[in-house]
């Protein structure tokens, strides 16, 4: 037992461990991507399992990033920094991050965004939301997923959709703000949705702030995640 | 429109330096670069190593990890490299980090890297950012060169031309506008900067733009307005560190030292590795008599600044004074001996390291030793006084009077007043030291005499200049400058006269340099003085063929 004066704030350990884990996961993901990119047959069980490992590694990585950001936002020291960003680059980077997984699962991943579209966003936060939504879509899609970003009257709208079975009712409620919190019955922590909601609301222009919602249907007939930013 | 990947950039002729402490990360970065044909990739694994390599070669691109284990981090390396001009004007500095950190939203153009990359680093991420930043730096290189030559007007004009060219809404437009605002501040063009900051704020609540407005208020002595703007940034978020520093400075000006201390402590919980902020906290806590807090902050400041360009004797002297106030004379002596070691290449620091022992020796009862030191150091102190920090001189004057070294004490105080004759608080403080030693009349003679002499020179200079006797005026202020090298008003008056002479008779390299040195010294002493920027502009316009309209 440490003496009283040796007691350390547990959050210090948590923070540094999360960093450490995140770095390791980044490495693991990069090695797995290299392995998947090796020439050779892609329908072997080993290949499938590597793809699954990559998905899991990226999922944990996404969660750690979100936890870190949420912690900082909660403790009021997240350096929120909206800049006028080229969204085509955002889409390209999201594509690069998710393409290996999509290829290995034989899902056709499409991206739509006007080349000259810009928006005042906190790049890292919005990127985190998009990548998480894409990973989710790739998990549930049958054969197709789509990320699209378009201009609206004031601001932009980001959509991630798939041709899977769609969101279950409890998630639709959670995503649309009807219900909040952890759903123990399904094992979903709701972290991703909560994070997306926080990120959307941080983006403000005058009286308007961003929002998210979930729906089923859309252009691919499955689940559809929408984030509107002013 | 569907988005497809961009072709990889051609990096066959680009030179890279990767600064990264993890071997596997170094390998990943190097592999990605070699896939785009990069042939010149140098690797550095720590800060010392990196500085060494930057000294020997001008790299096109630097990929640097923000966190490098113990010692200096990536931000320290970047600032040192910029400070020592170890980077080519077109060089791109990409800072790699595992998360978005508060370092990323602070700083001026001198301290910002070109971009941040958040891990994991993929090929697409790296190539997209590299392509964008390399193209940007090619465009900005002429502005960068002008800034290095300290031709801020020219840089400003070039930035404006670029903004006009880029027309549409590109991220570069806002980067240029932000740069233009910073250049306008350098040139004393506050209104131009204000317009840009207000335009930015009409789009979004942008911390850098609001901070810009606050700085303008501060520089124009509207401290209440500055406080209002700054609190809007810092309330509810402690990540914006630079705004905290400015708020502390503003509250200090408003007489709220308690508030200033709180703000600094708050910023330091977010980012403790900041030697100047620790020094600022130490200074305020010392003035408030919170010696434990002051000692802790000053020790941190000394540790953090050691082996960096930020090292100053001020922190050591202040720490020794705090330790003396805590009756820990051993610690005070130890601090001073550390000062003489850490700054052995600085004659002024060495002199202070010895001289500041005088008050300590008096307290330990070693009066003879104190007397001996005072006698021995007297001539050097008198000779160097005008270059030494006022705070140390104030702390020396009392003990010197106590030891009967009235003449030395008088010379020190006279120096301080000469450099600061327009600051009533300096005059009062000097007078109080004499009064306390029972030498009220002698004090009055020294203090009023020094202040009168300085005022007299200023008036005579102005009179001569009005009569058109520029040469005589220059001779007068030049001689005065030798005696009062840190008097902001004198420095700017002297620069003004030199510039006026050159405007009439043509540019002369030697005078030009003299004027520039005066202006830069004045800027160092009083960064907020608007006249500095205005004189810098006039100096720059001498012999230049471009005209400037606000």
Interface residues (C-beta under 8 A of the other chain):
Chain A: X19 X22 X23 X26 X27 X29 X30 X61 X65 X68 X69 X72 X76 X77 X78 X79 X80 X81 X82 X83 X84 X85 X86 X88 X89 X91 X92 X93 X95 X96 X97 X110 X111 X112 X113 X114 X115 X116 X118 X120 X124 X125 X204 X205
Chain B: X1 X2 X3 X5 X6 X22 X24 X25 X28 X98 X99 X100 X101 X102 X104 X105 X118 X119 X120 X122 X123 X124 X125 X128 X132 X168 X169 X170 X171 X173 X174 X203 X204 X205 X206 X207 X236 X237 X238 X239 X240 X270
